[in-house]
């Protein structure tokens, strides 16, 4: 039987031509309207730490299998070594200088700039996101266009930096999978953000034991979680149908150039990221693109062939699918920047341009590297390649655009700051100011990390000494004023802690953490008017926090009605319902309305149980106190022990349990708790708490003993010296 012919061609010939045409299109025809799109961002993942990119010490079997089904982009680069600016570039197709988000804090995406989620939603897609770090919270503007945006992350502790506010990959994946159950019947776009390779590097077993390098262990653990997620997509019949993009927002320094983490420098280890795209049915699987690509290319890739008409975007962005099947490499410059050293340390901002094999870093001390001959960027060839240097110095200038100051203060707020005696502007540097090159201050950065480490390890005297030295050298660093204030507060020197926070506010009047420190510590010292005024400063930018502090101010004044009104406003405006209920419980407890207090605290605990999250500090303490007052001693004991287990340095819980056990005649158990507290938190407040508790139960000798023990370690602490006079033990100061 003859084959049918169409215009002189057989069906076989036409089929062959269609296959060749598809190959020429780079597999893009596999993506069409309705194709599910999944974007997976693995935060802080260096490309050269993946076996897919030639690394021999890592273990990533699931990403290796994914690579075999994907297009791998050999040279993919970030535009900024920070989480929020990078993800904003991915989802808008714009450089940081174009979308305006130049740092993790103090910036918000303008509503006039469309995001990929908005475009897809307008074209009938269900849109969902599950993120793992506070820096990508919905207030950043990235939630726009998403039907579902799960950003339920919680602070781990006041002493930690903003980057520590995160949640585990399994929690984030679970949230994404729950949303997928309802969305998979429709075209959908899912953005999944995982944070595991980020510091602190603490992979769980068995990944910790298997890897001498903890960063590698974190990557292996993330690979394990991704393998489970890919398998769940297969069970749902989504894996083969979807276009899945796996990438990172930036790399990690790992001390290659003196920076352990990221944000300060623009070397290759911080900018080059893994990037793989799996097309439906694994089209083009195993292929490699050697042309340089950049994170702004993700935006047109997500929309390419998926929506009928894409909005206009930056001419520098190009769909990643258009590179597949190219025979020759495309020459295109890649621009990157970081204002992190300027905003946070008063050092110079940095800018870089990668063009072909050369990488130029625009800095007070400029650098030029040959990436082909020197991938580690150890040899600055600027002097020997003057023509290339001059050409790249000129080429980068159109990209460099001055950044606005973060979190500008409006005139009304500025007037409030002035009334409190604060001067200065939002940023501690002026345009055109001659600032230090971060390369020359890297040792200072290391010392800052040491100061934070000592604080975390409760070496408060050492941390305070180093922090003071660093502030003498550079008093612009707001984080150091915050650290100093925290150290002094932990030492029980609240008034000095307030003054340290106020000193920092004179340099940066809109520093929310310092305003909150002054307000909260003023509550402890009884300076209620000062606490109230600082809470009012937060009303415009952080209304929930303002209501929280104002409620406590009125509670200290025994005005329960006004305190309850502020707590109810906190419940209305804040995201943390459990926190608002805790505050209502505290108010009712102090007002002696114990049944109402217990109802509120029970509801707060039930919320955390449902969320499978650790209850916030003081929740078990407050419940224990209410239960003890209701005569339910055994339940109260259980609550106090739960608080201690969750927060082993919480002095009030120990004190409450010691009082309870002593009242029941269980003195041996109470004595053990005293030693447990001092071992867990050998600080002045702990010694004071022990001595005051023992004095309250009539153990005068024990109170004197622990006061003396505290003075031996902290001879000049004012709280201990005052307590020593009250318990009949004269203060003894060594060397006086």
C-alpha positions as CSV (number, residue, x, y, z in Angstrom):
1,X,0.0,0.0,0.0
2,X,1.3,3.4,-1.0
3,X,2.0,6.0,1.8
4,X,-0.2,9.1,1.3
5,X,1.6,12.1,-0.1
6,X,1.0,15.8,0.8
7,X,2.3,18.3,-1.6
8,X,4.8,15.8,-2.8
9,X,6.0,14.7,0.7
10,X,5.2,11.5,2.5
11,X,3.8,11.5,6.1
12,X,7.2,10.0,7.2
13,X,9.0,13.0,5.7
14,X,6.7,15.4,7.3
15,X,7.1,13.7,10.7
16,X,10.9,13.8,10.3
17,X,10.7,17.5,9.5
18,X,8.5,18.2,12.5
19,X,11.0,16.4,14.8
20,X,13.9,18.4,13.3
21,X,11.9,21.6,13.8
22,X,11.1,20.7,17.4
23,X,14.8,20.1,18.0
24,X,15.6,23.5,16.4
25,X,13.1,25.1,18.7
26,X,15.0,23.7,21.7
27,X,12.2,21.6,23.0
28,X,10.1,24.7,23.7
29,X,7.1,23.2,21.9
30,X,6.9,20.8,24.9
31,X,5.7,23.8,26.9
32,X,2.3,25.2,26.0
33,X,-0.7,27.0,27.6
34,X,-1.8,25.0,30.6
35,X,1.6,23.4,31.3
36,X,2.2,23.2,35.1
37,X,5.1,25.4,36.1
38,X,7.1,24.7,39.3
39,X,10.0,27.0,40.4
40,X,12.2,25.5,43.2
41,X,14.7,27.8,44.8
42,X,17.3,26.3,47.1
43,X,18.7,29.2,49.0
44,X,22.5,29.8,49.2
45,X,23.5,26.9,47.0
46,X,26.9,27.1,45.2
47,X,26.9,25.5,41.8
48,X,30.4,24.1,42.3
49,X,29.2,22.1,45.3
50,X,26.9,19.9,43.2
51,X,28.0,16.7,41.4
52,X,26.0,17.9,38.4
53,X,28.6,20.6,38.1
54,X,31.6,18.4,38.6
55,X,31.9,18.3,42.4
56,X,33.3,14.9,43.6
57,X,32.7,15.0,47.4
58,X,28.9,15.7,47.4
59,X,26.0,13.3,47.5
60,X,22.9,14.4,45.6
61,X,21.4,11.4,43.9
62,X,18.0,13.0,43.4
63,X,19.4,16.2,41.8
64,X,21.7,14.0,39.7
65,X,18.7,12.1,38.4
66,X,16.9,15.4,37.8
67,X,19.8,16.7,35.9
68,X,19.6,13.7,33.6
69,X,16.1,14.8,32.6
70,X,16.9,18.5,32.4
71,X,18.7,21.2,30.6
72,X,21.7,22.3,32.7
73,X,22.9,25.8,32.4
74,X,26.6,25.7,33.0
75,X,27.1,29.4,33.7
76,X,24.2,30.9,35.5
77,X,24.6,34.0,37.6
78,X,22.8,36.0,40.3
79,X,22.5,39.8,40.3
80,X,22.9,40.1,44.0
81,X,24.2,37.8,46.7
82,X,21.1,38.4,48.9
83,X,17.8,36.5,49.1
84,X,15.1,39.2,48.6
85,X,16.7,41.1,45.7
86,X,17.6,37.9,43.9
87,X,14.1,36.4,44.1
88,X,12.6,39.7,43.1
89,X,14.7,39.6,40.0
90,X,13.5,36.1,39.2
91,X,9.9,36.9,39.5
92,X,10.0,40.3,37.7
93,X,12.7,39.9,35.1
94,X,14.3,43.1,36.3
95,X,17.7,44.0,37.8
96,X,17.8,45.2,41.4
97,X,18.4,48.7,40.1
98,X,15.2,48.4,38.1
99,X,12.8,46.8,40.5
100,X,14.3,48.9,43.4
101,X,14.7,46.1,46.0
102,X,18.4,46.5,46.9
103,X,18.6,44.6,50.3
104,X,16.8,42.1,52.4
105,X,15.3,44.7,54.7
106,X,13.9,48.2,54.2
107,X,12.6,47.6,50.7
108,X,9.3,46.5,49.1
109,X,8.5,45.7,45.5
110,X,6.5,48.5,43.9
111,X,2.9,47.6,43.0
112,X,3.3,48.9,39.5
113,X,5.8,46.2,38.6
114,X,4.1,43.0,37.4
115,X,5.2,39.6,38.8
116,X,5.2,36.3,37.1
117,X,2.4,35.1,39.5
118,X,0.2,38.1,38.5
119,X,0.6,37.4,34.8
120,X,-0.1,33.7,35.2
121,X,-3.1,34.3,37.5
122,X,-4.6,36.7,34.9
123,X,-4.2,33.8,32.3
124,X,-6.2,31.3,34.3
125,X,-3.4,29.7,36.4
126,X,-3.8,28.8,40.1
127,X,-0.8,30.3,41.9
128,X,0.8,29.1,45.1
129,X,4.0,29.6,47.1
130,X,5.5,28.1,50.2
131,X,8.6,29.9,51.5
132,X,11.1,29.1,54.2
133,X,12.6,32.5,55.3
134,X,11.3,35.6,56.8
135,X,13.0,37.8,54.3
136,X,10.5,36.6,51.6
137,X,7.5,37.4,53.8
138,X,4.4,38.7,52.1
139,X,5.1,42.2,53.2
140,X,8.1,42.2,50.8
141,X,5.6,42.5,47.9
142,X,6.4,39.1,46.4
143,X,3.1,37.6,47.5
144,X,1.2,39.7,44.9
145,X,-0.5,37.5,42.3
146,X,-0.4,34.3,44.5
147,X,-3.7,32.8,45.5
148,X,-1.8,31.0,48.3
149,X,1.4,32.3,49.9
150,X,2.5,30.4,52.9
151,X,5.1,32.3,54.8
152,X,4.5,30.9,58.3
153,X,8.0,31.4,59.7
154,X,8.9,32.3,63.2
155,X,11.8,34.0,65.0
156,X,14.1,31.6,66.7
157,X,15.5,34.1,69.1
158,X,16.0,37.8,69.7
159,X,19.8,37.4,69.5
160,X,19.7,36.1,66.0
161,X,19.9,38.1,62.8
162,X,17.0,38.3,60.4
163,X,18.4,35.5,58.3
164,X,17.8,33.1,61.2
165,X,14.1,33.5,60.9
166,X,13.3,30.3,59.0
167,X,11.5,27.0,59.0
168,X,12.6,23.5,57.9
169,X,12.3,22.1,54.4
170,X,9.8,19.4,55.4
171,X,7.4,21.9,56.8
172,X,7.6,24.1,53.7
173,X,7.2,21.1,51.4
174,X,4.2,19.9,53.4
175,X,2.5,23.3,53.0
176,X,3.2,23.2,49.2
177,X,1.9,19.7,48.8
178,X,-1.3,20.5,50.7
179,X,-2.0,23.3,48.3
180,X,-1.2,21.1,45.3
181,X,-4.0,18.7,46.3
182,X,-6.6,21.4,45.5
183,X,-4.8,23.1,42.7
184,X,-3.6,20.2,40.5
185,X,-6.8,19.9,38.5
186,X,-6.1,23.4,37.0
187,X,-3.1,24.9,35.3
188,X,-0.9,25.9,38.2
189,X,2.3,27.7,39.1
190,X,4.1,26.7,42.3
191,X,7.0,28.6,43.9
192,X,8.8,26.5,46.5
193,X,11.6,28.0,48.5
194,X,14.0,25.9,50.6
195,X,16.5,27.4,53.0
196,X,18.6,24.5,54.3
197,X,22.0,25.2,52.9
198,X,21.9,28.5,54.6
199,X,23.8,29.0,58.0
200,X,23.8,27.6,60.5
201,X,24.9,24.4,58.9
202,X,23.1,21.8,61.0
203,X,22.1,18.9,58.9
204,X,20.2,16.1,60.7
205,X,21.4,12.6,60.9
206,X,22.4,10.6,59.0
207,X,23.6,13.5,56.8
208,X,25.7,15.0,59.6
209,X,27.8,11.9,60.1
210,X,28.1,11.1,56.4
211,X,29.7,14.5,55.5
212,X,32.8,16.0,57.1
213,X,31.8,19.3,55.6
214,X,28.5,20.5,57.1
215,X,27.6,22.6,54.1
216,X,27.8,19.4,52.0
217,X,25.7,17.7,54.6
218,X,23.0,20.4,54.3
219,X,23.0,20.0,50.5
220,X,22.6,16.3,50.9
221,X,19.7,16.7,53.2
222,X,18.0,19.2,50.9
223,X,18.5,16.7,48.0
224,X,16.8,14.0,50.2
225,X,13.8,16.3,50.7
226,X,13.7,17.2,47.0
227,X,13.7,13.5,46.2
228,X,10.6,13.0,48.4
229,X,8.9,16.0,46.7
230,X,9.6,14.8,43.2
231,X,8.2,11.4,44.2
232,X,5.0,13.0,45.5
233,X,4.7,14.9,42.1
234,X,5.0,11.5,40.3
235,X,2.3,10.0,42.5
236,X,0.0,12.9,41.6
237,X,0.8,12.5,37.9
238,X,2.4,16.0,37.7
239,X,6.1,15.4,37.4
240,X,6.2,14.4,33.7
241,X,3.7,17.1,32.8
242,X,5.4,20.0,34.5
243,X,8.1,22.4,33.5
244,X,10.3,22.4,36.7
245,X,13.0,24.9,37.3
246,X,15.6,24.2,40.0
247,X,18.0,27.0,40.9
248,X,19.5,29.0,43.7
249,X,19.3,32.7,44.5
250,X,23.1,33.1,45.2
251,X,26.1,31.1,46.4
252,X,28.1,31.1,49.6
253,X,31.6,32.5,50.4
254,X,32.9,29.6,52.5
255,X,36.0,31.7,53.2
256,X,37.3,31.5,49.7
257,X,37.9,35.3,49.9
258,X,37.5,35.8,53.7
259,X,33.7,35.8,53.8
260,X,32.1,32.8,55.3
261,X,28.6,33.5,54.2
262,X,27.4,36.0,51.6
263,X,26.3,39.6,51.0
264,X,29.5,41.5,51.1
265,X,31.6,40.3,48.1
266,X,30.8,39.7,44.5
267,X,33.2,36.9,43.7
268,X,32.2,34.0,41.6
269,X,31.4,31.7,44.6
270,X,28.7,34.1,45.6
271,X,27.3,34.8,42.1
272,X,27.4,31.6,40.1
273,X,24.4,29.4,40.9
274,X,23.0,26.1,39.7
275,X,20.2,26.2,37.2
276,X,18.4,23.3,35.6
277,X,15.1,23.2,33.7
278,X,13.1,20.0,33.2
279,X,10.7,20.2,30.3
280,X,7.5,18.1,30.1
281,X,8.3,14.5,29.3
282,X,12.0,15.3,30.0
283,X,12.5,16.8,26.5
284,X,16.1,17.9,26.0
285,X,17.1,15.9,29.1
286,X,20.8,15.7,29.8
287,X,21.7,18.6,27.5
288,X,23.9,21.5,28.5
289,X,23.8,25.2,27.7
290,X,27.2,26.9,27.9
291,X,26.1,30.4,27.1
292,X,25.9,32.7,30.2
293,X,22.4,33.1,31.6
294,X,21.1,35.2,34.5
295,X,18.3,35.1,37.1
296,X,16.3,37.8,35.3
297,X,15.9,35.1,32.5
298,X,13.6,33.1,34.9
299,X,10.7,35.6,34.5
300,X,10.3,35.2,30.7
301,X,11.0,31.5,31.0
302,X,8.1,31.0,33.3
303,X,5.8,32.8,30.9
304,X,7.3,31.6,27.6
305,X,4.7,29.7,25.6
306,X,2.6,29.3,28.7
307,X,0.6,32.5,28.3
308,X,-0.6,33.9,24.9
309,X,0.9,37.3,25.4
310,X,3.6,38.2,27.8
311,X,4.0,41.7,29.2
312,X,7.0,43.8,28.0
313,X,10.0,43.2,30.2
314,X,13.7,44.3,30.4
315,X,15.4,43.8,27.1
316,X,18.3,42.1,28.8
317,X,16.1,39.2,30.0
318,X,15.7,36.2,27.7
319,X,13.8,32.9,28.0
320,X,16.1,30.1,29.1
321,X,14.3,27.9,26.6
322,X,15.6,30.0,23.7
323,X,19.2,28.9,24.5
324,X,18.5,25.1,24.1
325,X,19.9,23.7,21.0
326,X,22.2,26.6,20.3
327,X,25.4,25.6,18.5
328,X,27.4,28.6,19.4
329,X,27.7,30.4,22.8
330,X,25.9,33.7,23.1
331,X,28.1,36.6,24.4
332,X,26.2,38.7,26.9
333,X,27.3,40.7,29.9
334,X,25.9,39.9,33.4
335,X,25.7,42.7,36.0
336,X,25.6,42.1,39.7
337,X,25.7,44.4,42.8
338,X,25.6,44.5,46.6
339,X,24.7,47.4,48.8
340,X,24.8,45.2,51.9
341,X,28.3,46.5,53.0
342,X,27.1,50.1,52.6
343,X,23.7,49.8,54.3
344,X,24.9,47.7,57.3
345,X,28.6,48.5,57.9
346,X,29.3,51.9,56.2
347,X,31.6,50.3,53.7
348,X,31.6,50.8,50.0
349,X,28.9,49.2,47.8
350,X,30.3,46.9,45.1
351,X,29.3,46.3,41.4
352,X,30.5,43.7,38.9
353,X,30.3,42.7,35.3
354,X,31.0,39.3,33.9
355,X,31.6,39.4,30.1
356,X,33.0,36.4,28.4
357,X,35.8,35.0,30.4
358,X,36.5,38.3,32.3
359,X,35.0,39.4,35.6
360,X,35.4,43.0,36.6
361,X,34.6,44.2,40.1
362,X,34.0,47.9,40.5
363,X,35.3,48.8,44.0
364,X,37.5,51.4,45.6
365,X,40.3,48.9,44.8
366,X,39.1,47.5,41.4
367,X,39.7,43.9,40.4
368,X,39.8,42.0,37.1
369,X,39.9,38.2,36.8
370,X,40.3,35.7,34.0
371,X,37.7,33.1,34.8
372,X,39.0,30.6,32.3
373,X,42.5,30.6,33.7
374,X,41.6,31.4,37.3
375,X,38.2,30.1,38.3
376,X,39.0,30.8,42.0
377,X,39.7,34.5,41.3
378,X,43.0,34.5,43.2
379,X,45.0,36.6,40.7
380,X,44.0,40.1,39.9
381,X,45.1,40.7,36.3
382,X,44.0,44.4,36.1
383,X,47.6,45.7,35.7
384,X,48.4,43.3,32.9
385,X,45.0,43.7,31.1
386,X,44.6,47.4,31.1
387,X,42.7,47.6,27.8
388,X,40.1,45.1,29.0
389,X,39.9,46.9,32.4
390,X,39.2,50.3,30.8
391,X,36.6,48.8,28.4
392,X,34.8,47.0,31.2
393,X,35.0,49.9,33.5
394,X,33.2,52.0,30.9
395,X,30.7,49.2,30.1
396,X,29.5,48.8,33.7
397,X,28.6,52.5,34.3
398,X,25.2,52.4,32.6
399,X,24.2,49.6,35.0
400,X,25.3,51.4,38.2
401,X,22.4,53.3,39.7
402,X,22.3,54.9,43.1
403,X,20.2,53.1,45.7
404,X,17.6,54.8,47.7
405,X,18.0,54.7,51.5
406,X,16.1,51.7,53.0
407,X,12.9,52.3,55.0
408,X,12.7,56.1,54.7
409,X,11.1,58.0,57.6
410,X,8.1,60.2,56.8
411,X,8.1,63.8,58.2
412,X,5.6,63.0,61.0
413,X,7.8,60.1,62.3
414,X,10.9,62.3,61.9
415,X,9.4,64.9,64.1
416,X,8.7,62.2,66.8
417,X,12.3,61.1,66.6
418,X,13.5,64.6,66.9
419,X,11.3,65.1,70.0
420,X,13.1,62.1,71.6
421,X,16.5,63.6,70.8
422,X,17.5,61.4,67.9
423,X,19.4,63.0,65.0
424,X,20.7,61.6,61.7
425,X,19.2,60.0,58.6
426,X,18.1,56.6,57.6
427,X,21.5,55.7,56.1
428,X,24.8,56.3,57.7
429,X,26.6,57.2,54.5
430,X,26.3,60.1,52.1
431,X,26.3,59.9,48.3
432,X,29.8,60.4,47.0
433,X,31.4,59.7,50.4
434,X,34.7,58.0,50.3
435,X,34.0,54.6,52.0
436,X,36.3,51.7,52.8
437,X,36.7,48.8,50.4
438,X,35.2,45.7,52.1
439,X,38.3,43.8,51.1
440,X,40.2,46.0,53.6
441,X,37.6,45.4,56.4
442,X,37.1,41.7,56.2
443,X,38.9,41.2,59.5
444,X,36.5,43.5,61.1
445,X,33.6,41.4,59.7
446,X,35.2,38.3,61.2
447,X,35.4,40.0,64.6
448,X,31.8,41.0,64.4
449,X,31.0,37.3,63.9
450,X,33.1,36.4,66.9
451,X,31.3,38.9,69.0
452,X,28.0,37.3,68.0
453,X,29.3,33.8,68.6
454,X,30.5,34.8,72.1
455,X,27.1,36.3,72.9
456,X,25.4,33.1,71.7
457,X,27.7,31.0,73.9
458,X,27.0,33.3,76.9
459,X,30.5,34.7,77.1
460,X,29.0,38.1,77.8
461,X,32.0,39.9,79.2
462,X,34.1,38.9,76.2
463,X,31.4,39.8,73.7
464,X,30.8,43.2,75.3
465,X,34.5,44.0,75.3
466,X,34.9,43.2,71.6
467,X,31.6,44.9,70.7
468,X,32.8,48.1,72.4
469,X,36.1,47.9,70.5
470,X,34.3,47.5,67.2
471,X,32.0,50.4,68.0
472,X,35.0,52.7,68.8
473,X,36.3,51.9,65.3
474,X,33.0,52.2,63.5
475,X,29.9,53.4,65.4
476,X,27.7,53.4,62.2
477,X,27.1,49.6,62.5
478,X,23.5,49.4,63.9
479,X,23.7,45.7,64.5
480,X,26.6,46.3,67.0
481,X,24.5,48.7,69.0
482,X,21.7,46.1,69.0
483,X,24.2,43.5,70.1
484,X,25.6,45.7,72.9
485,X,22.1,46.4,74.1
486,X,21.2,42.7,74.1
487,X,24.4,41.8,76.0
488,X,23.8,44.5,78.7
489,X,20.2,43.3,79.1
490,X,21.3,39.7,79.5
491,X,23.7,40.9,82.2
492,X,20.8,42.6,84.0
493,X,22.1,46.1,83.2
494,X,18.8,47.3,81.7
495,X,19.4,51.1,82.0
496,X,22.7,50.8,80.2
497,X,21.1,48.6,77.6
498,X,18.5,51.3,77.0
499,X,21.2,53.9,76.5
500,X,23.1,51.6,74.1
501,X,19.9,51.2,72.0
502,X,19.3,55.0,72.1
503,X,22.8,55.6,70.9
504,X,22.2,53.4,67.9
505,X,19.0,55.2,67.2
506,X,20.8,58.5,66.9
507,X,22.6,56.9,63.9
508,X,19.6,55.2,62.4
509,X,16.3,56.6,63.9
510,X,14.1,54.0,62.1
511,X,15.8,50.9,63.4
512,X,12.8,48.9,64.5
513,X,14.8,46.4,66.7
514,X,16.3,49.3,68.7
515,X,13.0,51.1,69.1
516,X,11.5,47.9,70.4
517,X,14.5,47.3,72.7
518,X,14.0,50.7,74.3
519,X,10.3,50.2,74.7
520,X,10.5,46.7,76.2
521,X,13.4,47.5,78.5
522,X,11.7,50.7,79.7
523,X,8.8,48.5,80.8
524,X,11.2,46.5,82.9
525,X,12.7,49.6,84.5
526,X,9.3,51.2,85.1
527,X,9.9,54.1,82.7
528,X,6.4,53.8,81.3
529,X,6.2,57.1,79.5
530,X,9.4,56.3,77.6
531,X,8.0,52.9,76.7
532,X,4.8,54.5,75.5
533,X,6.5,57.1,73.3
534,X,8.7,54.5,71.6
535,X,5.8,52.2,71.0
536,X,4.1,55.1,69.2
537,X,7.1,55.4,66.9
538,X,6.2,51.9,65.6
539,X,2.6,52.7,64.9
540,X,3.2,53.6,61.2
541,X,5.5,50.7,60.2
542,X,4.8,48.0,62.8
543,X,1.3,48.6,64.1
544,X,1.0,45.1,65.7
545,X,4.2,45.5,67.7
546,X,3.1,49.0,68.7
547,X,-0.2,47.6,70.1
548,X,1.6,44.8,71.9
549,X,3.9,47.2,73.7
550,X,1.1,49.7,74.5
551,X,-1.0,46.9,76.0
552,X,1.8,46.1,78.3
553,X,2.3,49.7,79.2
554,X,-1.4,50.0,80.3
555,X,-1.1,46.7,82.1
556,X,1.8,48.1,84.1
557,X,-0.5,51.0,85.0
558,X,-3.3,48.6,86.1
559,X,-5.6,50.1,83.4
560,X,-7.0,46.7,82.3
561,X,-9.6,48.2,80.0
562,X,-7.1,50.1,77.9
563,X,-4.7,47.2,78.0
564,X,-7.4,44.9,76.7
565,X,-8.3,47.3,73.9
566,X,-4.7,47.4,72.7
567,X,-4.5,43.6,72.9
568,X,-7.7,43.3,70.8
569,X,-6.2,45.7,68.2
570,X,-3.2,43.4,68.1
571,X,-5.4,40.4,67.4
572,X,-7.1,42.4,64.6
573,X,-4.0,43.7,62.9
574,X,-1.3,41.1,63.7
575,X,-0.6,37.8,62.1
576,X,0.3,36.1,65.4
577,X,-3.1,35.2,66.9
578,X,-1.5,33.0,69.6
579,X,0.6,36.0,70.7
580,X,-2.5,38.2,71.0
581,X,-4.3,35.6,73.0
582,X,-1.3,35.2,75.3
583,X,-1.4,38.9,76.0
584,X,-5.2,38.8,76.7
585,X,-4.5,35.9,79.1
586,X,-1.8,37.9,80.9
587,X,-4.2,40.9,81.3
588,X,-6.9,38.7,82.7
589,X,-4.5,36.9,85.0
590,X,-3.3,40.2,86.4
591,X,-7.0,41.4,86.7
592,X,-7.7,38.2,88.7
593,X,-10.1,36.9,86.1
594,X,-8.4,33.5,86.2
595,X,-11.0,31.4,84.2
596,X,-10.9,33.9,81.3
597,X,-7.1,34.0,81.4
598,X,-7.0,30.2,81.2
599,X,-9.4,30.2,78.3
600,X,-7.2,32.6,76.3
601,X,-4.0,30.7,77.1
602,X,-5.6,27.4,76.3
603,X,-6.7,28.7,72.9
604,X,-3.2,30.1,72.2
605,X,-1.6,26.7,73.0
606,X,-4.2,24.9,70.8
607,X,-3.1,27.1,67.9
608,X,0.5,26.1,68.3
609,X,-0.4,22.4,68.7
610,X,-2.4,22.6,65.4
611,X,0.5,24.3,63.7
612,X,2.9,21.7,65.1
613,X,5.1,24.6,66.3
614,X,6.9,25.2,69.6
615,X,4.8,27.4,71.9
616,X,6.2,30.9,72.3
617,X,8.2,31.9,75.3
618,X,6.1,32.4,78.5
619,X,3.0,30.5,77.3
620,X,3.5,27.5,79.5
621,X,4.7,29.9,82.3
622,X,1.5,31.9,82.2
623,X,-0.6,28.8,82.1
624,X,1.3,27.4,85.1
625,X,0.8,30.5,87.1
626,X,-2.9,30.6,86.4
627,X,-3.3,26.9,87.3
628,X,-1.3,27.3,90.5
629,X,-3.6,30.2,91.5
630,X,-6.6,28.0,90.8
631,X,-5.2,25.3,93.1
632,X,-4.3,22.9,90.3
633,X,-0.7,22.4,91.5
634,X,0.1,19.2,89.6
635,X,-1.0,20.8,86.3
636,X,0.9,23.9,87.1
637,X,4.1,21.9,87.8
638,X,3.7,20.3,84.4
639,X,3.4,23.7,82.7
640,X,6.5,25.1,84.5
641,X,8.5,22.1,83.5
642,X,7.3,22.4,79.9
643,X,8.5,26.0,79.8
644,X,11.9,25.0,81.2
645,X,12.2,22.2,78.6
646,X,11.4,24.6,75.7
647,X,13.3,27.6,77.1
648,X,16.0,26.3,79.5
649,X,17.4,29.8,80.2
650,X,14.0,31.1,81.2
651,X,14.6,32.3,84.8
652,X,10.9,33.0,85.8
653,X,9.8,29.4,85.1
654,X,12.6,28.0,87.4
655,X,11.6,30.5,90.1
656,X,7.9,29.7,89.9
657,X,8.6,26.0,90.0
658,X,11.0,26.4,93.0
659,X,8.3,28.2,94.9
660,X,5.7,25.6,94.0
661,X,8.0,22.7,95.1
662,X,9.1,24.4,98.3
663,X,5.4,25.0,99.2
664,X,4.9,21.3,98.8
665,X,7.9,20.4,101.0
666,X,9.9,19.0,98.1
667,X,13.0,20.9,99.0
668,X,15.5,18.5,97.5
669,X,13.9,18.8,94.1
670,X,13.7,22.6,94.5
671,X,17.5,22.7,95.4
672,X,18.3,20.7,92.2
673,X,16.4,23.3,90.1
674,X,18.6,26.1,91.5
675,X,21.7,24.3,90.2
676,X,20.0,23.5,86.9
677,X,19.2,27.2,86.4
678,X,22.7,28.4,87.2
679,X,24.1,25.8,84.9
680,X,21.8,26.7,82.0
681,X,22.2,30.5,82.4
682,X,25.0,31.6,84.6
683,X,24.1,35.3,84.3
684,X,23.4,38.0,86.8
685,X,19.6,37.8,86.3
686,X,19.7,34.1,87.1
687,X,21.7,34.6,90.3
688,X,19.2,37.4,91.3
689,X,16.2,35.2,90.5
690,X,17.6,32.3,92.6
691,X,18.5,34.6,95.6
692,X,15.2,36.4,95.5
693,X,13.2,33.2,95.3
694,X,15.1,31.6,98.2
695,X,14.6,34.8,100.2
696,X,10.8,34.6,99.4
697,X,10.6,31.1,100.9
698,X,12.5,32.1,104.0
699,X,15.9,30.6,103.1
700,X,18.0,33.6,104.0
701,X,21.3,31.7,104.1
702,X,20.6,30.3,100.6
703,X,19.9,33.8,99.3
704,X,23.1,35.1,100.8
705,X,25.1,32.2,99.4
706,X,23.8,32.6,95.8
707,X,24.2,36.4,95.9
708,X,27.9,35.9,96.9
709,X,28.3,33.3,94.1
710,X,26.9,35.8,91.6
711,X,29.2,38.6,92.9
712,X,32.2,36.4,92.6
713,X,31.5,36.1,88.9
714,X,30.0,39.6,88.3
715,X,31.5,41.7,91.1
716,X,30.3,45.1,89.7
717,X,26.8,44.1,88.7
718,X,24.4,46.7,90.2
719,X,21.5,44.3,90.7
720,X,23.6,41.8,92.6
721,X,25.2,44.5,94.7
722,X,21.8,46.0,95.6
723,X,20.5,42.5,96.4
724,X,23.5,41.8,98.6
725,X,22.6,44.8,100.8
726,X,19.0,43.6,101.1
727,X,19.9,40.1,102.1
728,X,22.5,41.1,104.6
729,X,25.6,40.3,102.6
730,X,28.0,43.2,102.1
731,X,29.0,43.6,98.4
732,X,32.5,42.3,97.8
733,X,34.3,43.7,94.8
734,X,37.7,42.2,93.9
735,X,40.4,44.8,93.6
736,X,38.4,47.5,95.3
